[in-house]
Amino acid sequence: ASTEDPTLDALAQSYIDAAPDRVVWGSDWPHATASAGRHPLPDDAAQVDALVRWAGDADLLRQILVTNPEQLYGFTPVTSH
């Protein structure tokens, strides 16, 4: 199942374009409303695929998933070995 939604795609892309250094990825995993039977369980892989599509490249994806959260929450930076 695809999660492509032109409205959501445009909104997400506008946030990334406007402030790539301020965007962080988040979800309500483990999907509290779905677990409570209120909504169908989302397709996690499709959600991550959408993020990859919105980011457009590995550097921006890393910024959204790693660098921006490090800065926002004061985490110790991740270093490559």
MDAnalysis code that builds the backbone (N, CA, C; Angstrom):
import MDAnalysis as mda
import numpy as np

u = mda.Universe.empty(243, n_residues=81, atom_resindex=np.repeat(np.arange(81), 3), trajectory=True)
u.add_TopologyAttr("name", ["N", "CA", "C"] * 81)
u.add_TopologyAttr("resid", np.arange(1, 82))
u.add_TopologyAttr("resname", ["ALA", "SER", "THR", "GLU", "ASP", "PRO", "THR", "LEU", "ASP", "ALA", "LEU", "ALA", "GLN", "SER", "TYR", "ILE", "ASP", "ALA", "ALA", "PRO", "ASP", "ARG", "VAL", "VAL", "TRP", "GLY", "SER", "ASP", "TRP", "PRO", "HIS", "ALA", "THR", "ALA", "SER", "ALA", "GLY", "ARG", "HIS", "PRO", "LEU", "PRO", "ASP", "ASP", "ALA", "ALA", "GLN", "VAL", "ASP", "ALA", "LEU", "VAL", "ARG", "TRP", "ALA", "GLY", "ASP", "ALA", "ASP", "LEU", "LEU", "ARG", "GLN", "ILE", "LEU", "VAL", "THR", "ASN", "PRO", "GLU", "GLN", "LEU", "TYR", "GLY", "PHE", "THR", "PRO", "VAL", "THR", "SER", "HIS"])
u.atoms.positions = np.array([
    [0.841, -1.180, 0.000],
    [0.000, 0.000, 0.000],
    [0.878, 1.232, 0.000],
    [0.524, 2.187, -0.811],
    [1.286, 3.415, -0.929],
    [0.751, 4.462, 0.035],
    [1.645, 5.275, 0.579],
    [1.213, 6.378, 1.429],
    [1.391, 7.701, 0.706],
    [1.511, 7.656, -0.607],
    [1.682, 8.893, -1.351],
    [0.393, 9.699, -1.290],
    [0.506, 10.901, -0.797],
    [-0.612, 11.826, -0.661],
    [-0.093, 13.175, -1.139],
    [-0.593, 13.684, -2.257],
    [-0.066, 14.932, -2.789],
    [-0.084, 16.087, -1.786],
    [-1.114, 16.160, -0.962],
    [-1.193, 17.236, 0.024],
    [-0.123, 17.060, 1.092],
    [0.009, 15.853, 1.622],
    [1.020, 15.584, 2.629],
    [2.416, 15.738, 2.043],
    [2.622, 15.222, 0.832],
    [3.927, 15.355, 0.180],
    [4.328, 16.822, 0.050],
    [3.395, 17.661, -0.409],
    [3.685, 19.090, -0.590],
    [3.982, 19.762, 0.752],
    [3.211, 19.426, 1.784],
    [3.422, 20.018, 3.105],
    [4.783, 19.610, 3.674],
    [5.073, 18.320, 3.649],
    [6.350, 17.836, 4.173],
    [7.516, 18.459, 3.411],
    [7.400, 18.496, 2.092],
    [8.476, 19.061, 1.283],
    [8.658, 20.545, 1.580],
    [7.571, 21.268, 1.837],
    [7.690, 22.699, 2.136],
    [8.431, 22.927, 3.449],
    [8.203, 22.075, 4.456],
    [8.942, 22.205, 5.719],
    [10.426, 21.946, 5.501],
    [10.738, 20.900, 4.764],
    [12.136, 20.562, 4.506],
    [12.813, 21.661, 3.698],
    [12.122, 22.189, 2.702],
    [12.699, 23.255, 1.885],
    [12.903, 24.540, 2.690],
    [11.957, 24.860, 3.582],
    [12.014, 26.115, 4.333],
    [13.051, 26.098, 5.448],
    [13.198, 24.966, 6.114],
    [14.080, 24.931, 7.281],
    [14.667, 23.532, 7.479],
    [15.530, 23.093, 6.578],
    [16.070, 21.736, 6.689],
    [16.841, 21.483, 7.982],
    [17.336, 22.541, 8.603],
    [18.078, 22.392, 9.853],
    [17.167, 22.342, 11.076],
    [15.853, 22.402, 10.856],
    [14.889, 22.376, 11.962],
    [13.948, 21.176, 11.924],
    [14.035, 20.365, 10.883],
    [13.116, 19.239, 10.718],
    [13.674, 18.007, 11.421],
    [12.824, 17.358, 12.217],
    [13.159, 16.070, 12.820],
    [12.048, 15.087, 12.480],
    [12.367, 13.806, 12.461],
    [11.396, 12.768, 12.150],
    [10.768, 12.281, 13.447],
    [9.472, 12.103, 13.417],
    [8.784, 11.557, 14.573],
    [7.555, 10.776, 14.138],
    [7.144, 9.876, 14.972],
    [5.918, 9.132, 14.722],
    [5.300, 8.816, 16.071],
    [4.120, 8.274, 16.056],
    [3.502, 7.858, 17.314],
    [3.729, 6.374, 17.562],
    [4.846, 5.847, 17.004],
    [5.159, 4.439, 17.208],
    [5.243, 4.180, 18.697],
    [4.642, 3.178, 19.219],
    [4.052, 2.026, 18.553],
    [2.593, 2.212, 18.142],
    [2.264, 3.358, 17.653],
    [0.956, 3.632, 17.062],
    [-0.169, 3.416, 18.065],
    [-0.217, 4.314, 19.017],
    [-1.170, 4.190, 20.120],
    [-2.621, 4.110, 19.653],
    [-3.011, 4.941, 18.694],
    [-4.409, 4.905, 18.259],
    [-4.733, 3.620, 17.514],
    [-3.762, 3.093, 16.775],
    [-3.985, 1.822, 16.073],
    [-4.050, 0.675, 17.080],
    [-3.159, 0.700, 18.059],
    [-3.154, -0.350, 19.079],
    [-4.456, -0.351, 19.871],
    [-5.068, 0.818, 20.009],
    [-6.331, 0.927, 20.738],
    [-7.525, 0.573, 19.854],
    [-7.262, 0.226, 18.591],
    [-8.339, -0.155, 17.689],
    [-9.075, 1.009, 17.058],
    [-8.527, 2.217, 17.159],
    [-9.202, 3.400, 16.619],
    [-8.875, 3.669, 15.156],
    [-7.728, 3.231, 14.717],
    [-7.286, 3.429, 13.335],
    [-6.559, 2.177, 12.874],
    [-6.480, 1.963, 11.567],
    [-5.682, 0.826, 11.079],
    [-4.199, 1.057, 11.350],
    [-3.476, -0.012, 11.520],
    [-2.041, 0.072, 11.751],
    [-1.363, 0.623, 10.503],
    [-0.561, 1.705, 10.629],
    [0.117, 2.253, 9.459],
    [1.244, 1.352, 8.971],
    [1.628, 1.560, 7.739],
    [2.735, 0.832, 7.126],
    [4.021, 1.603, 7.421],
    [4.773, 1.141, 8.412],
    [5.989, 1.846, 8.837],
    [7.005, 1.976, 7.717],
    [7.174, 0.928, 6.932],
    [8.139, 0.967, 5.827],
    [7.739, 2.026, 4.803],
    [6.455, 2.147, 4.523],
    [5.992, 3.161, 3.570],
    [6.218, 4.561, 4.118],
    [6.079, 4.728, 5.446],
    [6.342, 6.037, 6.042],
    [7.815, 6.420, 5.907],
    [8.700, 5.468, 6.151],
    [10.131, 5.742, 6.002],
    [10.471, 5.980, 4.530],
    [9.859, 5.230, 3.633],
    [10.063, 5.465, 2.196],
    [9.657, 6.884, 1.820],
    [8.566, 7.369, 2.389],
    [8.123, 8.740, 2.111],
    [9.159, 9.743, 2.611],
    [9.698, 9.529, 3.807],
    [10.729, 10.425, 4.326],
    [11.943, 10.452, 3.403],
    [12.363, 9.295, 2.943],
    [13.507, 9.216, 2.024],
    [13.204, 10.010, 0.752],
    [11.995, 9.871, 0.244],
    [11.592, 10.600, -0.958],
    [11.609, 12.112, -0.706],
    [11.071, 12.534, 0.432],
    [11.031, 13.965, 0.746],
    [12.433, 14.533, 0.935],
    [13.314, 13.786, 1.593],
    [14.676, 14.280, 1.839],
    [15.446, 14.402, 0.534],
    [15.301, 13.420, -0.328],
    [15.926, 13.511, -1.640],
    [17.357, 13.024, -1.731],
    [18.117, 13.087, -0.644],
    [19.481, 12.564, -0.690],
    [19.919, 12.131, 0.710],
    [20.994, 11.359, 0.747],
    [21.455, 10.756, 2.001],
    [21.907, 11.801, 3.016],
    [22.512, 12.893, 2.550],
    [22.985, 13.920, 3.485],
    [21.823, 14.582, 4.217],
    [20.781, 14.946, 3.491],
    [19.629, 15.577, 4.126],
    [18.875, 14.581, 5.000],
    [18.795, 13.344, 4.581],
    [18.156, 12.310, 5.392],
    [18.901, 12.157, 6.721],
    [20.216, 12.111, 6.685],
    [21.012, 12.022, 7.912],
    [20.798, 13.246, 8.786],
    [20.693, 14.416, 8.174],
    [20.459, 15.627, 8.949],
    [19.139, 15.530, 9.707],
    [18.083, 15.075, 9.024],
    [16.758, 14.970, 9.637],
    [16.732, 13.904, 10.727],
    [17.372, 12.772, 10.481],
    [17.313, 11.651, 11.418],
    [18.363, 11.700, 12.526],
    [19.496, 12.368, 12.282],
    [20.602, 12.302, 13.237],
    [21.016, 13.686, 13.731],
    [21.478, 14.538, 12.829],
    [22.078, 15.809, 13.230],
    [21.078, 16.750, 13.905],
    [19.907, 16.926, 13.303],
    [18.925, 17.832, 13.892],
    [18.468, 17.367, 15.279],
    [18.152, 16.070, 15.469],
    [17.805, 15.632, 16.831],
    [18.957, 15.800, 17.829],
    [20.199, 15.576, 17.372],
    [21.344, 15.795, 18.260],
    [21.335, 17.221, 18.780],
    [21.126, 18.170, 17.880],
    [21.148, 19.575, 18.261],
    [19.928, 19.952, 19.104],
    [18.757, 19.482, 18.725],
    [17.532, 19.824, 19.441],
    [17.542, 19.299, 20.870],
    [17.940, 18.040, 21.034],
    [17.867, 17.404, 22.351],
    [19.182, 17.389, 23.110],
    [20.252, 17.925, 22.513],
    [21.543, 17.967, 23.184],
    [22.221, 16.611, 23.294],
    [21.911, 15.710, 22.332],
    [22.553, 14.401, 22.324],
    [24.027, 14.540, 21.963],
    [24.812, 13.599, 22.413],
    [26.203, 13.532, 22.007],
    [26.223, 13.148, 20.534],
    [26.945, 13.891, 19.703],
    [26.970, 13.581, 18.266],
    [27.428, 12.160, 17.984],
    [26.812, 11.561, 16.982],
    [27.171, 10.231, 16.529],
    [28.400, 10.370, 15.641],
    [29.417, 9.543, 15.891],
    [30.592, 9.569, 15.035],
    [30.688, 8.259, 14.278],
    [31.198, 8.344, 13.071],
    [31.411, 7.146, 12.271],
    [32.710, 6.496, 12.668],
    [32.746, 5.184, 12.600],
    [33.978, 4.451, 12.943],
    [34.729, 4.074, 11.714],
])
